Amino acid sequence: MLPGSSTCAVILTSRSVLTSIPGAEQLQLDVPPVDESLDLLAQLSRRPLTTDPAWSDVVTYCGGLPLAIRIAGARLASRPQWPVSHLAERLADVHRRLDGLELGHLGVRASLGLSIDQLAESDNALDVLAAKAFALLGLLELPELTARQVGSTIATGFMDPTREAWLDPAWYHQAADLTTEEDVHEWLDAEPLAITSTIRQILTGPESERYFAIRIVVGVNGHCVRRRLWIDWASLTSMTIELAPIGTDQRAASLLWHDLSAALGDHGYTQTEELEKLPTSI
């Protein structure tokens, strides 16, 4: 039942835009300001807010999400013997953070999972891409992600395993600040750890996802040749050959072995001892 009086109002919240409600005013909510998040955490934890930096750390680890702050506040309220710094230390571990943001039927992991499932089942192709991109971005071991890193990582993760795809404007224009081929090279120059970290995470993750590594390593062929990064190119390719499931994909296998041969043989690394120096496992 909804009130019919002009003196009443109704607030509806939804994960998707409620365009079918006539006369409704649509408001897109962002995360609250830091000061409001701190006040909310103090109120829910039933503790006075202090200048202890642990308060800000908890809010940061919660990503400013009201649900996460609600859970963090409830955990502090239920454990009055815990200093705020103790919860901050527990949430600092990125591998256990989502475990620490669960309480009873509430959980950030479940909330994110529901949103991702809705995107994946959407009829909108961009929604489906966003769901896939969310999982791919999680492979990066970076504390923060810039727009350039997001755009480039999405592009490398979904490109075809061909030489041309890496520098195809159809994909690098997905990032607003990557508008030319040289922009891509400059990003790769500035963010080498992002590519290396992505490949390492994929190769040590579920076997079903390791084909992404082949796409990325094959794709950086042009960049490594242009920048003369022979040993880096050989190291990435060698690691991928060992750990990626290329046994049934003759095309991928031939490209990787060709690249390794080119990096080692065509550019001076012909000695067996040089090959033995390359990392063969991670």
JONOR-V356147 format. One record per residue. RES is the residue in three letters. OMEGA is omega as a letter, one per 30 degrees, with the letter a starting at -180 (none if undefined). BURIAL is 1 if it has 24 or more other C-alpha atoms within 12 Angstrom, else 0. Layout:
{{RES | OMEGA | BURIAL} {RES | OMEGA | BURIAL}}
//
This chain:
{{MET | l | 0} {LEU | l | 0} {PRO | a | 0} {GLY | a | 0} {SER | l | 0} {SER | l | 0} {THR | a | 0} {CYS | l | 0} {ALA | a | 0} {VAL | l | 0} {ILE | l | 0} {LEU | l | 0} {THR | a | 0} {SER | l | 0} {ARG | l | 0} {SER | a | 0} {VAL | a | 0} {LEU | a | 0} {THR | a | 0} {SER | a | 0} {ILE | a | 0} {PRO | l | 0} {GLY | a | 0} {ALA | l | 0} {GLU | a | 0} {GLN | l | 0} {LEU | l | 0} {GLN | a | 0} {LEU | l | 0} {ASP | l | 0} {VAL | a | 0} {PRO | l | 0} {PRO | a | 0} {VAL | a | 0} {ASP | l | 0} {GLU | l | 0} {SER | l | 1} {LEU | l | 1} {ASP | l | 1} {LEU | l | 1} {LEU | l | 1} {ALA | a | 1} {GLN | a | 0} {LEU | a | 1} {SER | a | 1} {ARG | l | 0} {ARG | l | 1} {PRO | l | 0} {LEU | a | 0} {THR | l | 0} {THR | l | 0} {ASP | a | 0} {PRO | l | 0} {ALA | l | 1} {TRP | l | 1} {SER | l | 1} {ASP | a | 1} {VAL | l | 1} {VAL | l | 1} {THR | l | 1} {TYR | l | 1} {CYS | a | 1} {GLY | a | 1} {GLY | a | 1} {LEU | a | 1} {PRO | l | 1} {LEU | l | 1} {ALA | l | 1} {ILE | l | 1} {ARG | l | 1} {ILE | l | 1} {ALA | l | 1} {GLY | l | 1} {ALA | l | 1} {ARG | l | 1} {LEU | a | 1} {ALA | a | 0} {SER | l | 0} {ARG | a | 0} {PRO | l | 0} {GLN | l | 0} {TRP | l | 0} {PRO | a | 1} {VAL | a | 1} {SER | l | 0} {HIS | l | 0} {LEU | l | 1} {ALA | l | 1} {GLU | l | 0} {ARG | a | 1} {LEU | a | 1} {ALA | l | 1} {ASP | a | 0} {VAL | a | 0} {HIS | a | 0} {ARG | a | 0} {ARG | a | 1} {LEU | l | 1} {ASP | l | 0} {GLY | a | 1} {LEU | l | 1} {GLU | l | 1} {LEU | a | 0} {GLY | a | 0} {HIS | a | 0} {LEU | l | 0} {GLY | l | 1} {VAL | a | 1} {ARG | a | 0} {ALA | l | 0} {SER | l | 0} {LEU | l | 0} {GLY | l | 0} {LEU | l | 0} {SER | a | 0} {ILE | l | 1} {ASP | l | 0} {GLN | l | 0} {LEU | a | 1} {ALA | a | 0} {GLU | a | 0} {SER | l | 0} {ASP | a | 0} {ASN | a | 0} {ALA | l | 0} {LEU | l | 0} {ASP | l | 0} {VAL | l | 0} {LEU | l | 1} {ALA | l | 1} {ALA | l | 1} {LYS | a | 1} {ALA | a | 1} {PHE | l | 1} {ALA | a | 1} {LEU | a | 1} {LEU | l | 1} {GLY | l | 1} {LEU | a | 1} {LEU | l | 1} {GLU | a | 0} {LEU | a | 0} {PRO | l | 0} {GLU | l | 0} {LEU | l | 0} {THR | l | 0} {ALA | l | 0} {ARG | l | 1} {GLN | l | 1} {VAL | a | 1} {GLY | a | 1} {SER | a | 1} {THR | l | 1} {ILE | a | 1} {ALA | a | 1} {THR | a | 1} {GLY | a | 1} {PHE | a | 1} {MET | l | 1} {ASP | a | 1} {PRO | l | 1} {THR | a | 1} {ARG | a | 1} {GLU | a | 0} {ALA | a | 1} {TRP | a | 1} {LEU | l | 1} {ASP | l | 1} {PRO | a | 0} {ALA | l | 0} {TRP | a | 1} {TYR | l | 1} {HIS | l | 0} {GLN | l | 1} {ALA | a | 1} {ALA | a | 0} {ASP | l | 0} {LEU | a | 1} {THR | l | 0} {THR | l | 0} {GLU | a | 1} {GLU | l | 0} {ASP | l | 0} {VAL | l | 1} {HIS | a | 1} {GLU | l | 0} {TRP | l | 1} {LEU | l | 1} {ASP | a | 0} {ALA | a | 0} {GLU | a | 0} {PRO | a | 1} {LEU | l | 0} {ALA | l | 1} {ILE | a | 1} {THR | a | 1} {SER | l | 1} {THR | a | 1} {ILE | a | 1} {ARG | a | 1} {GLN | a | 1} {ILE | a | 1} {LEU | l | 1} {THR | a | 1} {GLY | a | 0} {PRO | a | 0} {GLU | a | 0} {SER | a | 0} {GLU | a | 1} {ARG | l | 1} {TYR | l | 1} {PHE | a | 1} {ALA | l | 1} {ILE | a | 1} {ARG | a | 1} {ILE | a | 1} {VAL | l | 1} {VAL | a | 1} {GLY | a | 1} {VAL | l | 1} {ASN | a | 1} {GLY | a | 1} {HIS | a | 1} {CYS | l | 1} {VAL | a | 0} {ARG | a | 0} {ARG | l | 0} {ARG | a | 0} {LEU | a | 0} {TRP | a | 1} {ILE | l | 1} {ASP | l | 1} {TRP | a | 1} {ALA | a | 1} {SER | l | 1} {LEU | a | 1} {THR | l | 1} {SER | l | 1} {MET | a | 1} {THR | l | 1} {ILE | a | 1} {GLU | a | 1} {LEU | a | 1} {ALA | a | 1} {PRO | a | 1} {ILE | a | 1} {GLY | a | 0} {THR | a | 0} {ASP | a | 0} {GLN | a | 0} {ARG | l | 0} {ALA | a | 1} {ALA | a | 1} {SER | l | 0} {LEU | a | 1} {LEU | a | 1} {TRP | l | 1} {HIS | a | 0} {ASP | l | 1} {LEU | l | 1} {SER | a | 1} {ALA | a | 1} {ALA | a | 1} {LEU | a | 1} {GLY | a | 0} {ASP | a | 0} {HIS | l | 0} {GLY | a | 0} {TYR | a | 1} {THR | a | 0} {GLN | a | 0} {THR | a | 0} {GLU | l | 0} {GLU | l | 0} {LEU | a | 1} {GLU | l | 0} {LYS | a | 0} {LEU | l | 1} {PRO | l | 0} {THR | l | 0} {SER | l | 0} {ILE | none | 0}}
//
